[in-house]
Amino acid sequence: MLAGYLRSLYQDAMGRAYAAAYDAIGEAIAAGDGPVLDCGAGDGHTMALIGSRCGIDGSRLSGIEWGAGLVAEGRRRGHAIIEGNLDTGLPEESDRYQCVYALSVLEHLLYPCRFLRECQRVLRPGGRLVLLTPNISTYFTAALILAGRMPSSGPHPDSAALVQAMAPIDPARAMSPSIVEGETPEHRHLVVFSYSALARTLALAGFRDIRGRGFGHYPFPRFMQGALERIDPWHCHQMVFVATR
């Protein structure tokens, strides 16, 4: 019963965080007429959702995805998605995009700071970056550590497939093959920011007007969530940040 209740808290926080991120993307798109870039586009599901919510056609939306199968499926659905590795830079010209967004992506990157600098580069002046990512500094994380459990983060990828996809990164140089887990999912959280660290990192990457919101405080009851999120975003479970170039 407790597991089901915690799961419902998680689903509620995620749903509200994604809704806030979609609203922020819509506001960023409405602020100009430039193109929009989905980083970690998958098969284009979010691109289609954003296009529908914002009333824009596909000509303004493009995406980058590292999974070849997802890229192929997205293209089959009519989305402008290219295959690319977000850890090694964005294959886009500078000062181009009105909005760049990455939803549940930053925590899966080996080099997230490089990625944020690249987002700043490809945005046009006044363009906005929208991020949705988990927060490492949660009460739930502290409880896991006290219980001897590992939080949802780690210094290495989960699978040899993910490491091999990091070319031109040399896996032998980046990490020992002996610590790459072969049987776990490919999408483990690699680097998870705290709320304050992400705000500072965005500033160091050259962004301004940095605004963050927090969602979810476990294991506190649902009726307390809204008040806690307003009072203490630093220990939320999910973060939505909007930053301006």
Residue pairs with C-beta under 8 A, 6 or more apart in sequence:
6 218
6 219
8 222
9 216
9 218
9 219
9 222
9 225
10 216
10 218
10 237
12 216
12 222
12 225
13 215
13 216
13 225
13 236
13 237
13 238
14 215
14 216
14 238
16 215
17 132
17 215
17 216
17 238
17 239
17 240
18 103
18 132
20 213
20 215
20 240
21 101
21 103
21 130
21 132
21 240
22 49
22 50
22 53
24 128
24 130
24 240
24 242
25 36
25 50
25 54
25 99
25 101
25 130
26 50
26 53
26 54
27 128
28 36
28 98
28 99
28 101
28 127
28 128
28 130
28 242
29 36
29 50
29 54
29 56
29 60
29 98
29 99
30 54
31 98
31 126
31 128
32 98
32 124
32 126
32 127
33 60
33 98
34 60
34 96
34 97
34 98
34 99
34 124
34 127
35 60
35 61
35 62
35 96
35 97
35 98
36 50
36 56
36 60
36 61
36 62
36 97
36 98
36 99
36 100
36 101
37 62
37 63
37 64
37 90
37 92
37 97
37 99
37 100
37 101
37 122
38 44
38 46
38 47
38 50
38 61
38 62
38 63
38 64
38 81
38 101
38 102
39 63
39 64
39 86
39 90
39 100
39 101
39 102
39 105
39 115
39 119
40 64
40 65
40 86
40 102
40 103
40 104
40 105
40 108
41 47
41 63
41 64
41 65
41 70
41 74
41 79
41 81
42 63
42 65
42 67
42 70
42 74
43 65
43 70
43 73
43 74
43 77
43 79
44 63
44 73
44 74
44 77
44 78
44 79
44 81
46 103
47 58
47 61
47 63
47 74
47 79
47 81
48 77
48 79
50 56
50 61
51 57
51 58
51 61
58 78
58 79
58 80
61 79
61 80
62 80
62 81
62 82
63 74
63 79
63 80
63 81
63 82
64 81
64 82
64 83
64 84
64 86
64 90
64 91
65 71
65 74
65 81
65 82
65 83
65 84
66 83
66 84
66 85
66 86
66 165
67 83
68 83
70 81
71 81
71 82
71 83
74 81
75 81
82 91
84 90
84 91
85 165
85 166
85 167
86 102
86 105
86 109
86 115
87 109
87 110
87 111
87 114
87 115
87 166
87 169
88 111
88 166
88 168
88 169
89 114
89 118
90 115
90 118
90 119
90 121
90 122
92 122
93 122
94 121
94 122
95 121
95 122
95 123
95 124
95 125
96 122
96 123
96 124
97 122
97 123
97 124
97 127
98 123
98 124
98 127
98 128
99 123
99 127
99 128
99 129
99 130
100 119
100 122
100 123
100 127
100 128
100 129
100 130
101 129
101 130
101 131
102 115
102 119
102 129
102 130
102 131
102 132
102 133
103 130
103 131
103 132
104 132
104 133
104 134
105 133
106 112
106 115
106 116
106 131
106 133
106 191
106 193
107 133
107 134
107 153
107 189
107 190
107 191
107 192
107 193
108 187
108 188
108 189
108 190
109 115
109 190
109 191
110 157
110 166
110 169
110 174
110 190
110 191
112 191
112 193
112 201
113 201
113 204
113 205
116 129
116 201
116 202
116 205
116 207
117 205
117 206
119 129
119 205
120 129
120 205
120 206
120 207
120 245
123 129
123 245
124 245
125 245
126 244
126 245
127 244
127 245
128 242
128 243
128 244
128 245
129 202
129 207
129 241
129 242
129 243
129 244
129 245
130 240
130 241
130 242
131 198
131 239
131 240
131 241
131 242
131 243
132 238
132 239
132 240
133 192
133 193
133 198
133 238
133 239
133 241
134 152
134 189
134 192
134 237
134 238
134 239
135 192
135 193
135 194
135 195
135 214
135 234
135 235
135 236
135 237
135 238
135 239
136 151
136 153
136 192
136 193
136 194
137 194
137 195
137 196
137 234
137 235
138 217
138 218
138 235
138 236
138 237
139 217
139 218
139 219
139 220
139 235
140 218
140 219
140 237
141 151
143 219
144 150
144 151
145 151
151 192
152 188
152 189
152 192
153 189
153 190
153 191
153 192
154 188
154 189
154 190
155 175
155 190
156 175
156 179
156 180
156 181
156 190
157 163
157 166
157 180
157 186
157 188
157 190
158 180
158 181
158 184
158 185
158 186
158 187
158 188
159 180
159 181
159 182
159 184
159 185
159 186
160 177
160 180
160 182
161 186
162 186
162 187
163 171
163 174
163 175
163 180
164 171
166 174
171 177
171 180
181 188
193 201
193 239
194 234
195 212
195 214
195 233
195 234
195 235
195 236
195 239
196 234
198 212
198 239
198 241
199 210
199 212
199 241
202 210
202 241
202 243
203 210
206 245
207 243
207 244
207 245
208 243
208 244
208 245
209 242
209 243
209 244
210 241
210 242
210 243
210 244
211 241
211 242
211 243
212 233
212 239
212 240
212 241
212 242
213 229
213 233
213 239
213 240
213 241
214 229
214 232
214 233
214 234
214 235
214 236
214 237
214 238
214 239
215 229
215 236
215 237
215 238
215 239
215 240
216 225
216 229
216 236
216 237
216 238
217 224
217 225
217 228
217 229
217 232
217 235
217 236
217 237
218 237
220 228
228 236
229 236
233 239
